[in-house]
Each structure stands twice: as C-alpha cells, then as structure tokens.
Amino acid sequence: MSKSRGWILSMLLVAAMVAGAQAAPGTSAAQADRDFLAARDAFRAGDAAKLDKLASLLDGHPLASYARYWQLKGHIDDADAVRRFLADNRDSLLADRLRSHWLKALGKNGAWDLFAQEYPLAQAEDTELVCYALQQRLITQRTEALAEAKPLWFTGSETPESCDPLFDAMLDKGGLNERDVWARFQLAADAGNFTLAQRINGKLVPQHQIPPKDLERANRDPERLLSKNEFKGATVAGRELALYGLQRAVSRSARSSLDGVADAWRKARKQLPAGVAQTGNGVIAYAAARRLAPDALAWYREAGGARLSDNQLAWKTRAALREQAWDDVLNAIAAMSATQQQDPAWRYWKARALGARGHAAEARALLEFLAYDVSFYGLLASDETGIIANPKSDPILPTPAELADLDTLPSVQRMLKFYQLDLRPEALREWIWTIRNFDDRERLIAAQYALSRGLFDRAINTADTTIVRHDFALRYMAPYKDALMEAAQQTGLDEALIFGLVRQESRFRADAVSSAGAVGLMQLMPPTAKWVAKQLGKTDYRPSQIGDVATNAKFGAYYFKYWLDRFDNLSLLAIAGYNAGPGRAQAWRSTQPIEGAIYAETIPFNETRDYVKKVLANAVLYSRQFGSAGPSLKQRLAVIPPRGGKLDEIAAVGQAETEK
C-alpha cells in the first residue's frame, strides 16, 4: 500500500468509525450515507415529499442536521420550527445560515419586531441582510439608517432588492443627489456592467439623463460614437455618454490592441472639457497597462490630475516599473488610498523607488521593516538589506487527549463524514467554521489534527493563519517526500522548487482535481500527461494512472523541466508558463531586459501573478526547511531577457512539440 493511500484510508477509517457509532439502530452506516445523498438530491430537485421521507431515516447520522436544514429552508416562515433548530444546533454553521435565511424572510415580509429580536444573534451577514437591518431601523432612526446605507450605493455591482427602498428614500429626499447618481453610473461602466449603468441612468430626472436611444447606440457602435462626436460634450449627460462609450469600446476591443479605440478617443476628447478628457485618458491608460502596451505610461501621464481608482493606480505603478520611471512609481503610490499604500507590494516598490532617486536612508528603513516578514516582499527586502529573518518556529506537540477533543466536536465529525462522501466544499466550510475563533495555540493543534488525518491542505492552511506563534514545519511540510525527491533528482530539478510548486498547485492533495480537469499533486492536464508518457516511452501508460503519486510527480517534474530548459533555465518564466501557458509567459516579456521582480509584478493575470510569487517564496523557504542555503529570491527571479532572439525560437519549437 502506498503512503498516500495509507493517509487517506486512515482518515476514512476515522470517519467511518464516527458514522458507525452514530448510525440509527438497524441501519447500516453505508445505507444511511446513501439516504443522506438521496436527501441532498431531493432537496436540489425541489422534491419536498421525498426529502421529508428520507430525512426521517437519518436520526443519529452525523449529517442529519443538514437534511433538517434543507426541510426548513422550504418552511422558513415556521418560526417555532426554526427556533427549535437554532436551539438544537446552537453555535453551528447551519444554525447561522438558517438564521440568516430566516432574517431575510422576516425582512421581506416586514416582520420587523421579530427581526429586531433575532438580528443581533447573526454572526455572518451580507449586503442583503445589512439592507434589511437598515430598513428595520428606518422606523425609529431614519436619518442615521439612511446615512449608513449611502456607502452601499457606490458600487459598480448589482445590489440586492432589500437595498432598493433605502436608495429610493434617499433619492426621494435628496440623500442621493445627481452627482451621486452619475458616480454610480461611472462605477458601473468602469466595471463593464453596462446593463446596471443603463438602469442607473433611469434614476435621473428625464431632462438630465442620457436618452435611452443614445445609450443603445453607444452599446452597439461605441467607436463611431466617439470618432463622429455623436454626443453633446457641452452637457453633463453628453460627457457621461462619451465616457460610457469609451468604456464600452475598451471592453470590446481586441485584447492585444487598443489602437482603434485610442484613435477614436483622441478625436472625441477635443470636444470635451480638460477634466473629462483626462478621465478618459486614465481609462485608456488602465486598459493599456493591463495589456502591457508600451504607451501605457504615456497615457497615464496624459491623465494628469484625473482622480484614479486604486486599481488604476496599481497598474500605473506597474507601467512605470516596466519603464523604470521611478518618479512615476512614487507619485502613483502616493496617490493610492492609505490602506492600499500599506500593502507590502507598494511598500517594497516605494522603497526601491526612493533608493533609485537617492533617498537611501528612507529606502533602507522601509526595507528593513519588510525584511522580517516571511513573504515574497519580505524575502526581496531581505535580499536588498542582507537581513536574514529567521522567525521563531514554536511548534505545539498536542497530547492524545487534545487531539481526541477535536474528534468529539460535531463540526469535525461532519467534516470527516463529508470527506468520506467526497463532498469536499462542504467539508471545508465545516472546518473553517470550527477554527474561526481559535487562537494561535488552538490553530496549531488543529493543524496537527488535520495532519494526523492526512488532510495536508487543511494542516498547511490552518498553520498559515497564526499571528504570533508559528510552526514553519507545518506551514512548509513535505509529504510524499520520497516520490517528489526522486522526481526532482531524475530531472535535475531543484528539490525546494518542486515542493514550492506542489504546495501552491495542490497543497499536497494527491486526489486534487481542478475545475479545468488538472489532476494530482502537480495538477497535470490529461493531454499533458499523455504527451509526457510518450516522451518517456511509457507505452503502458493509462489515463487512470495520472493520479498516482509517483507517476504524477515524475510526469509533472518532466514537463516543468522541459519548459525550464526551453526558457534558458529561467525559473520565473517556467513557473509562469506552468500556470498560464508558455506562450503567455513569453508574451509578457518587455522590449528591454527587466529584473524578474518587475516581470512578476506586472503579470497581467491576477492569479498567475500571485502564483509565481508564492511558488518562488515557497522555494526559498523550503530550502531553509531542508537545511540548504539555496539560491536567494532575487537569484531565482533573475533578469528576464527581452522579446525576440534565440529564446523565442527555442520556446516556439517547444510549444509546437507539446501541441502535436
């Protein structure tokens, strides 16, 4: 039996023991599980009669409360039944969920007295529930409730119907003025939510709104609207129509080019006030920066004093980094909100910009503060300052009794049963609820418990959340070490890098399957595994083997090494290519050599940008865990050569080979 199967069977055995101990008399655990799954299907199908019948068979089952919860969702107006469930399942995830559903039903029905009694007990709330709570306060605290509701208006996203009475009241009494309506119209257009923008336009008095036929024309052919000046730039509505058309044109433009939109905007902005023109320039700049267009920074400069969002400023910073325009980096970061300026990314790049502009002491102070954090930017700051942070690892050795205490928690029993039934999302939600109020010590014990059950991802994620007391051996554990080390040695790969990759790809879940179909520790796509098998001469390979730990590790290491070789041993490009595809990794290079940290910072895909940072930081920290000096983070990032030349030719050949 493989080690991975041993872990999984160990966890399943515990779940089975829990289920068996609690199964209803005369009912096998397996039959009870089948009844539960059938009840779940009945709920999803809206078959209340079948759900009621199956729920009656689940007494004593660890997940019986879920069946009762599903029943009550269909009878949410039965206050007595709801209250009994809340009392019987006190301090549980389902009790909090049911209370939230109940409160929303009470709010929708205007049962404000009962709502006021129950709302203080809700632990989690969303915008819909908040708006109902503010509606309830309209009765006695109208002014204060409307003032608290106003910030909810300013979003480019749809808001729940429960917010509409609040917004209508503010619009009726002047709590939301015309400027506020145009502000939300702009937010909706900026977010690409053009349907919402049209609806918000209808909130204006008819003589001030954009004529619906003009909005429709802007939706249909925004480039024509701009290039032919089919808007009235002298009016507020006309100016908003021009900006709306610009956002619409940007959203429709080819990902690779904004040239046509930019040309149309250059014509349109001549008919607009300087401030509006600058706002539009900022729209072009943001889109250009996210596409790594070489003229992005020039467009940002043309935006002048336009008010830019934090997202726009983040991409202004990135555009300036690619140009190494350090003054623009400093200006962009200074214009960010106070909260965003505290993000480690912008603190690091502010320090770098200050250093480049000759403010060495101020730069050093910022970097020294960052260097004590074990994160991507902390490790970069460590490389800059020479400060090697060695945060204390203070592990917990839980007693058998402490681990057994977790076994007795109903939420943990439900989690284990969900894992046994292969209902992973439900299992994760129960675990997150279980540890939500744990302190550092309790979290480390919980992480050890998860490890003892073979739940490596839960162990790592839980250990990652401690604030003061840490256990880095748990955060950077090394399951399947033999298989992964062997795969690394066979391919000549850095062992720490392979572990860093697997930690980010699957959190060492051998049974992981992504929504796209990637499988196993190294998240291999079936066609990729088939290609690797062919390269390795594995004529006996079968698709069913892709999840086998040794096979997955070997094939994943081979595929990664294949691209590492074709990217001239540049780990950063190979990692980016592993996540987003080698073609994109090539395309994201600049026309000039740039340091790897700037390349990583300016990756257009949020997921891939975060991914490469974490994989590389993981690799540095695994080197430390393995007692090896290993390359520093800056060494791993290296310098990324410009587009064109031999590297492109070699990579293009590799792309063609893997697509055969």
C-alpha positions in Angstrom: 0.0 0.0 0.0 1.4 3.5 -0.9 1.9 6.0 1.8 -0.7 8.3 0.2 -3.3 5.6 0.3 -2.4 4.9 3.9 -3.1 8.5 4.9 -6.4 8.6 3.0 -7.6 5.3 4.4 -6.6 6.4 7.9 -8.8 9.5 7.6 -11.7 7.5 6.1 -11.5 4.9 8.9 -12.0 7.6 11.5 -14.9 9.0 9.6 -16.4 5.5 9.2 -16.0 4.9 13.0 -17.8 8.2 13.7 -20.6 7.3 11.3 -20.9 3.8 12.5 -21.1 4.8 16.1 -23.9 7.3 15.3 -26.0 5.4 12.7 -29.6 4.8 13.6 -30.4 1.4 15.1 -30.9 -1.2 12.4 -29.5 1.0 9.7 -26.0 0.4 8.3 -23.7 3.3 8.0 -23.5 2.7 4.3 -27.2 2.8 3.9 -27.5 5.9 6.0 -25.0 7.6 3.8 -27.0 6.6 0.7 -30.1 8.0 2.3 -28.3 11.3 3.0 -27.1 11.6 -0.5 -30.5 10.9 -1.8 -32.0 13.5 0.5 -29.5 16.0 -0.9 -30.6 15.2 -4.4 -34.2 15.5 -3.4 -33.6 19.0 -2.0 -31.8 20.1 -5.1 -34.6 18.7 -7.3 -37.2 20.5 -5.2 -38.9 17.2 -4.2 -40.1 18.1 -0.7 -42.1 14.9 -0.1 -39.1 12.7 -0.9 -36.8 14.9 1.2 -39.2 14.6 4.2 -39.3 10.8 3.8 -35.5 10.4 3.7 -34.9 13.0 6.5 -36.9 10.7 8.8 -34.4 7.9 8.2 -31.4 9.9 9.2 -31.7 10.2 13.0 -28.3 9.7 14.5 -26.4 10.3 11.3 -23.6 12.9 11.6 -25.2 15.0 8.8 -28.9 14.7 9.9 -28.9 18.4 10.7 -28.3 19.1 7.0 -31.5 17.3 6.0 -33.5 19.2 8.6 -31.9 22.4 7.4 -33.0 21.7 3.9 -36.5 21.0 5.1 -36.7 24.2 7.0 -35.5 26.3 4.0 -38.8 25.3 2.4 -40.7 26.2 5.5 -38.8 29.3 6.6 -42.0 31.0 7.9 -42.5 28.4 10.6 -40.9 30.4 13.4 -41.3 27.7 16.1 -39.6 25.1 13.9 -36.8 27.5 13.0 -36.3 28.4 16.7 -36.1 24.7 17.7 -33.5 24.1 15.0 -31.4 27.1 16.2 -31.6 25.8 19.8 -30.8 22.2 18.9 -27.9 23.3 16.7 -26.6 26.2 18.7 -23.2 27.6 17.6 -23.1 25.7 14.3 -22.6 26.7 10.7 -26.1 25.6 9.7 -27.7 27.5 12.6 -26.0 30.7 11.5 -27.1 30.1 7.9 -30.6 29.3 8.8 -30.9 32.4 11.0 -29.6 34.4 8.0 -32.3 32.9 5.7 -35.0 33.5 8.4 -34.0 37.1 8.9 -34.1 37.8 5.2 -37.6 36.2 5.0 -38.7 38.3 8.0 -37.3 41.4 6.4 -39.0 40.7 3.1 -42.3 40.2 4.9 -41.8 43.3 7.1 -41.9 41.4 10.3 -39.7 44.0 12.0 -40.3 43.2 15.7 -39.2 39.6 15.3 -36.4 40.7 13.0 -35.1 43.1 15.7 -35.0 40.3 18.3 -33.1 37.9 16.1 -30.7 40.1 14.1 -28.2 40.7 17.0 -27.6 37.0 17.1 -26.5 36.7 13.5 -22.7 36.0 13.2 -22.3 36.5 9.5 -24.1 39.0 7.3 -24.1 40.1 3.7 -25.3 43.2 1.9 -28.9 41.8 1.6 -29.1 41.3 5.3 -27.5 44.6 6.1 -30.0 46.4 4.0 -32.9 44.7 5.8 -31.4 45.7 9.1 -31.2 49.3 7.9 -34.8 49.1 6.7 -35.9 48.0 10.2 -34.1 51.0 11.7 -35.9 53.4 9.3 -38.8 53.2 11.7 -37.0 54.8 14.7 -33.7 56.0 13.3 -34.4 57.1 9.8 -31.7 59.7 9.4 -28.9 57.5 10.8 -30.1 54.4 8.8 -30.1 56.3 5.5 -26.6 57.8 6.3 -25.3 54.3 6.9 -26.9 53.0 3.7 -25.4 55.6 1.5 -21.9 54.0 1.1 -23.7 50.8 -0.2 -24.9 52.9 -3.2 -21.4 53.5 -4.6 -20.7 50.2 -6.4 -20.4 49.0 -9.9 -22.1 45.8 -9.0 -25.7 44.9 -8.6 -27.2 45.4 -5.1 -29.9 43.2 -3.5 -33.5 44.2 -3.8 -33.5 44.8 0.0 -31.4 47.9 -0.6 -33.8 49.5 -3.1 -36.2 51.0 -0.5 -33.2 52.7 1.1 -31.9 54.0 -2.1 -35.4 55.2 -3.2 -35.9 57.0 0.1 -32.5 58.8 -0.4 -33.3 59.7 -4.0 -36.7 61.0 -3.0 -35.4 63.1 -0.1 -32.1 64.3 -1.6 -29.9 61.9 0.3 -28.5 60.9 -3.1 -28.1 63.8 -5.5 -27.5 63.9 -9.2 -23.7 63.8 -8.7 -24.1 60.6 -6.7 -26.2 59.0 -9.4 -23.6 59.9 -12.1 -20.9 58.5 -9.8 -22.6 55.1 -9.7 -23.2 55.3 -13.4 -19.5 55.7 -13.9 -18.7 52.8 -11.5 -21.0 50.5 -13.3 -19.5 51.5 -16.7 -15.9 51.1 -15.3 -16.9 47.6 -14.1 -18.2 46.7 -17.5 -21.7 46.4 -16.0 -23.4 48.3 -18.8 -26.9 46.9 -18.0 -26.7 48.4 -14.5 -25.4 51.7 -15.9 -28.4 52.0 -18.1 -30.7 51.3 -15.2 -28.9 53.9 -13.0 -29.3 56.4 -15.8 -33.0 55.9 -15.4 -32.8 57.2 -11.8 -32.2 60.7 -13.1 -34.9 63.1 -13.9 -35.7 62.7 -17.7 -34.3 66.1 -18.7 -30.9 65.2 -17.2 -30.5 61.6 -18.2 -28.8 60.2 -21.3 -31.6 59.5 -23.9 -32.0 55.7 -24.0 -31.6 55.6 -27.8 -28.1 57.3 -27.3 -27.1 54.6 -24.8 -28.2 51.9 -27.1 -26.2 53.5 -29.9 -23.2 53.6 -27.7 -23.6 49.9 -26.8 -23.9 49.0 -30.5 -21.1 51.0 -32.0 -19.1 52.9 -29.4 -16.1 53.7 -31.7 -18.4 55.5 -34.1 -20.0 57.4 -31.2 -16.5 58.7 -30.3 -15.0 59.3 -33.7 -18.1 61.0 -35.1 -18.7 63.0 -31.9 -22.2 61.6 -31.5 -22.6 63.1 -28.1 -23.2 66.6 -26.6 -20.0 67.5 -24.9 -21.4 70.7 -23.5 -23.9 68.8 -21.2 -23.2 66.6 -18.3 -25.2 63.8 -19.9 -23.3 64.2 -23.1 -19.9 64.0 -21.3 -21.1 60.9 -19.4 -22.2 59.3 -22.7 -18.7 59.9 -24.1 -17.0 58.2 -21.2 -19.6 55.4 -21.3 -18.9 54.9 -24.9 -15.1 54.8 -24.2 -15.6 52.1 -21.5 -17.8 50.1 -23.9 -15.2 50.4 -26.7 -12.4 49.3 -24.4 -14.3 46.3 -23.2 -15.0 45.3 -26.8 -11.5 45.9 -28.2 -9.1 43.1 -29.1 -7.0 42.1 -26.1 -3.8 42.7 -28.0 -4.5 46.2 -29.2 -6.3 49.4 -28.2 -5.1 51.4 -31.2 -8.6 51.8 -32.8 -10.2 52.9 -29.5 -7.3 55.3 -28.8 -7.6 57.0 -32.2 -11.4 57.4 -31.7 -10.9 58.8 -28.2 -8.3 61.3 -29.5 -11.0 62.8 -31.8 -13.7 62.7 -29.1 -11.7 64.3 -26.3 -11.3 67.5 -28.4 -14.9 68.2 -27.8 -14.7 67.7 -24.0 -13.6 69.7 -21.0 -10.0 69.1 -19.9 -11.0 67.2 -16.8 -13.3 64.8 -18.7 -10.6 64.2 -21.3 -8.1 63.4 -18.6 -10.6 60.9 -17.0 -10.9 59.2 -20.4 -7.1 59.2 -20.8 -7.0 57.3 -17.5 -9.4 54.7 -18.9 -7.2 54.1 -21.9 -4.1 54.1 -19.6 -5.5 51.4 -17.3 -6.5 49.2 -20.2 -3.1 49.7 -21.9 -1.2 48.9 -18.7 -3.1 45.7 -18.2 -2.2 44.6 -21.7 1.4 45.6 -21.2 1.2 48.1 -24.0 4.4 50.2 -24.4 2.4 53.5 -24.4 0.6 52.9 -21.1 2.7 55.2 -19.0 2.4 58.0 -21.6 -1.4 57.7 -21.4 -1.2 57.8 -17.6 0.8 61.0 -17.9 -1.9 62.4 -20.2 -4.4 61.6 -17.5 -2.9 64.5 -15.5 -4.9 65.3 -12.4 -7.7 62.9 -13.1 -8.9 61.0 -10.0 -7.8 57.4 -10.4 -9.0 54.4 -8.5 -6.7 52.2 -6.5 -6.8 49.6 -9.3 -5.8 52.2 -11.9 -3.0 53.5 -9.7 -1.7 49.9 -9.1 -1.4 49.5 -12.9 0.1 53.0 -13.2 2.8 51.8 -10.8 3.3 48.6 -12.8 3.5 50.5 -16.1 6.1 52.8 -14.5 8.1 49.8 -13.2 8.4 48.4 -16.7 9.8 51.7 -17.8 11.8 52.1 -14.5 10.3 55.6 -14.3 10.8 55.9 -10.5 9.3 59.3 -10.1 6.1 58.0 -11.6 6.2 55.0 -9.3 6.5 57.3 -6.3 3.7 59.6 -7.5 1.3 56.6 -8.2 1.9 55.1 -4.8 1.5 58.4 -3.0 -2.0 58.8 -4.7 -3.2 55.4 -3.5 -5.6 55.1 -0.6 -3.9 54.9 2.8 -5.0 51.2 3.1 -3.5 50.3 -0.3 -0.3 52.1 0.5 0.3 49.7 3.4 0.2 46.7 1.1 3.7 45.0 1.2 4.0 45.2 -2.6 3.7 49.0 -2.7 5.8 49.5 0.4 8.6 47.5 -1.3 8.3 49.3 -4.6 8.2 52.6 -2.8 11.4 51.7 -1.1 13.0 50.7 -4.4 11.9 53.9 -6.0 13.2 56.0 -3.1 16.5 54.2 -3.3 16.7 54.9 -7.1 16.0 58.6 -6.5 18.8 58.9 -4.0 16.9 58.7 -0.7 18.9 55.8 0.6 18.2 56.2 4.4 14.4 56.3 3.9 14.5 53.4 1.5 16.6 51.3 3.9 14.2 52.0 6.8 11.2 50.7 4.7 13.1 47.6 3.5 14.4 46.7 7.0 10.8 46.7 8.3 9.7 44.4 5.5 12.7 42.1 5.8 11.4 40.5 8.9 8.3 39.1 7.1 8.5 35.7 5.5 6.7 36.6 2.3 7.6 37.4 -1.3 8.3 41.0 -0.5 9.9 40.3 2.8 12.3 37.9 1.1 13.1 40.5 -1.5 13.7 43.1 1.2 15.9 40.6 2.9 18.0 40.2 -0.3 18.2 44.0 -0.5 19.3 44.6 3.1 21.2 41.5 3.9 19.0 40.9 6.9 18.2 37.2 7.0 15.0 36.9 9.0 14.7 33.6 11.0 11.3 33.9 12.6 10.9 31.6 15.6 9.2 28.3 14.9 7.5 27.3 18.1 5.6 24.1 17.4 2.9 22.5 19.6 3.1 18.8 20.5 -0.6 18.1 21.2 -1.4 15.4 23.7 -3.6 12.5 22.6 -6.4 14.0 24.7 -6.2 17.3 22.9 -6.5 15.6 19.5 -9.3 13.4 20.8 -11.1 16.6 21.9 -11.3 17.7 18.3 -12.7 14.3 17.3 -15.7 14.9 19.6 -16.7 18.2 18.0 -19.8 17.8 15.9 -18.4 20.1 13.3 -15.3 18.0 12.9 -17.4 14.8 12.7 -19.4 16.4 10.0 -16.2 17.5 8.2 -14.9 13.9 8.3 -18.1 12.5 7.0 -18.2 15.0 4.2 -14.7 14.0 3.2 -15.7 10.3 3.3 -18.6 11.2 0.9 -16.3 13.1 -1.3 -18.2 16.4 -0.6 -15.1 18.5 -0.2 -16.6 22.0 -0.4 -19.0 21.2 2.5 -16.1 19.7 4.5 -14.0 22.8 4.0 -16.8 25.0 5.2 -17.3 23.0 8.4 -13.5 23.1 9.1 -13.3 26.9 8.6 -16.3 27.3 10.9 -14.6 25.0 13.5 -11.4 27.1 13.7 -12.9 30.6 13.2 -12.4 31.7 16.8 -9.3 29.6 17.6 -6.2 31.3 19.0 -2.7 30.5 17.7 -2.2 27.6 20.0 -5.5 26.1 19.2 -4.9 26.6 15.5 -1.6 24.7 15.6 -3.3 21.9 17.5 -6.0 21.8 14.8 -3.3 21.8 12.1 -1.7 18.8 13.8 -5.0 17.1 13.9 -5.6 17.7 10.2 -2.1 16.3 9.5 -2.9 13.2 11.6 -5.9 12.7 9.3 -3.9 13.1 6.2 -5.6 16.4 5.4 -2.4 18.2 4.3 -4.1 21.2 2.7 -6.1 21.9 5.9 -3.0 21.5 8.0 -1.0 23.9 5.9 -3.8 26.5 5.5 -4.6 26.4 9.2 -0.9 26.7 10.3 -0.7 29.6 7.8 -3.2 31.6 9.8 -1.4 32.0 13.1 -0.5 35.5 14.1 2.2 35.4 16.8 3.1 31.7 17.4 4.1 29.8 14.3 5.2 26.3 13.2 7.1 26.5 9.9 7.5 22.8 9.7 3.7 22.6 9.4 3.4 25.6 7.0 6.1 24.0 4.8 5.5 20.4 5.4 6.9 17.8 2.9 4.5 14.9 2.4 5.3 12.4 -0.4 9.0 13.4 0.1 10.4 10.2 -1.4 8.4 10.4 -4.6 9.0 14.2 -5.1 12.7 14.0 -4.3 13.1 11.1 -6.7 11.3 13.0 -9.4 13.5 16.1 -8.8 16.7 14.1 -8.9 15.7 12.2 -12.0 15.1 15.5 -13.9 17.9 17.5 -12.3 15.4 20.0 -10.7 15.9 22.0 -7.5 14.0 19.9 -4.9 12.9 23.0 -3.0 11.4 24.4 -6.2 9.4 21.2 -6.8 8.0 21.3 -3.3 7.2 25.0 -3.7 5.3 24.3 -6.9 3.3 21.4 -5.4 2.5 23.4 -2.3 0.9 26.0 -4.4 -0.6 23.7 -7.0 -2.4 21.2 -4.8 -1.3 21.7 -1.2 -0.2 18.0 -1.4 -3.6 16.7 -2.2 -3.0 13.6 -4.2 -6.7 13.4 -5.2 -7.0 17.1 -6.2 -8.9 17.7 -9.4 -9.3 21.3 -10.6 -12.4 22.7 -12.4 -10.4 22.6 -15.6 -9.6 18.9 -15.1 -6.0 19.1 -13.8 -5.1 16.2 -11.6 -3.0 15.3 -8.7 -0.1 16.8 -6.8 1.3 18.7 -9.8 -2.1 19.3 -11.3 -1.4 17.7 -14.7 -3.9 18.0 -17.5 -4.6 14.6 -19.1 -3.3 15.6 -22.5 -0.1 16.8 -20.9 0.3 13.5 -19.1 -0.3 11.6 -22.3 2.4 13.7 -24.1 4.9 13.2 -21.3 4.2 9.5 -21.3 5.1 9.4 -25.0 8.3 11.3 -24.4 9.3 8.9 -21.7 8.5 5.9 -23.8 5.8 4.7 -21.3 3.8 2.6 -23.7 1.8 1.0 -20.9 0.6 4.4 -19.5 -3.1 4.6 -18.9 -5.1 7.8 -18.1 -6.2 6.2 -14.8 -2.6 6.4 -13.6 -2.4 10.2 -13.7 -3.4 10.5 -10.0 -0.8 8.0 -8.8 1.6 10.0 -6.6 4.9 8.6 -8.2 3.6 8.9 -11.7 2.2 12.4 -11.2 5.4 13.6 -9.6 7.6 12.2 -12.3 5.4 13.4 -15.2 5.0 16.9 -13.6 8.7 17.3 -13.0 9.5 16.2 -16.5 7.0 18.7 -18.0 8.3 21.5 -15.8 11.9 20.7 -16.6 11.1 20.6 -20.3 9.9 24.2 -20.2 12.7 25.3 -17.8 15.2 24.1 -20.4 13.5 26.0 -23.2 13.3 29.1 -21.1 17.1 29.0 -20.6 16.8 27.9 -17.0 14.8 30.9 -16.0 12.6 29.6 -13.2 10.3 32.6 -13.3 9.3 32.0 -16.9 8.9 28.3 -16.4 6.6 28.8 -13.4 4.5 31.5 -15.1 4.2 29.1 -18.1 3.3 26.2 -16.0 0.3 28.2 -14.6 -0.8 30.3 -17.6 0.8 28.6 -20.6 4.3 29.1 -22.1 3.0 31.3 -24.8 1.8 33.9 -22.4 4.9 33.7 -20.3 6.8 34.6 -23.5 4.4 37.4 -24.4 4.7 39.1 -21.0 8.3 39.9 -21.5 9.3 43.5 -22.3 11.2 45.0 -25.2 14.1 45.5 -22.9 15.7 43.3 -20.2 13.9 43.7 -16.9 14.6 42.3 -13.5 12.5 39.3 -12.6 10.7 41.1 -9.7 9.3 43.6 -12.2 8.3 40.9 -14.6 6.5 39.1 -11.8 4.8 42.3 -10.5 3.5 43.1 -14.0 2.0 39.8 -15.0 -1.5 40.8 -16.2 -3.3 37.7 -14.8 -4.0 38.2 -11.1 -4.0 34.5 -10.4 -0.7 33.9 -12.2 0.9 37.0 -10.6 0.1 35.7 -7.2 1.0 32.2 -8.1 4.6 32.9 -9.3 5.3 35.0 -6.2 4.1 32.2 -3.9 5.9 29.4 -5.7 9.2 31.3 -5.6 8.8 32.3 -2.0 7.9 28.7 -1.1 11.1 27.5 -2.8 13.3 29.8 -0.7 11.5 28.7 2.5 11.7 25.0 1.6 15.4 25.4 1.0 15.6 26.6 4.6 13.4 23.8 5.8 15.7 21.3 4.1 18.8 22.9 5.6 20.1 24.1 2.3 21.3 27.7 1.5 19.8 27.5 -2.0 19.5 30.5 -4.4 18.1 33.7 -2.9 14.8 35.0 -4.2 16.5 37.6 -6.4 18.7 34.9 -7.9 15.7 32.8 -8.6 13.9 35.8 -10.2 17.0 36.6 -12.3 16.8 39.1 -15.2 14.3 38.4 -17.9 15.6 38.9 -21.5 13.6 41.0 -24.0 11.2 39.6 -26.6 12.9 38.4 -29.8 16.0 36.4 -30.3 17.1 32.8 -29.7 15.0 32.3 -26.6 11.8 32.9 -28.5 12.8 30.5 -31.2 13.6 27.7 -28.8 10.4 28.3 -26.8 8.3 28.4 -30.1 9.8 25.0 -31.0 8.8 23.6 -27.6 5.3 25.0 -27.9 4.9 23.2 -31.3 6.3 19.9 -29.9 3.9 19.8 -26.9 0.9 20.6 -29.1 1.5 17.7 -31.5 
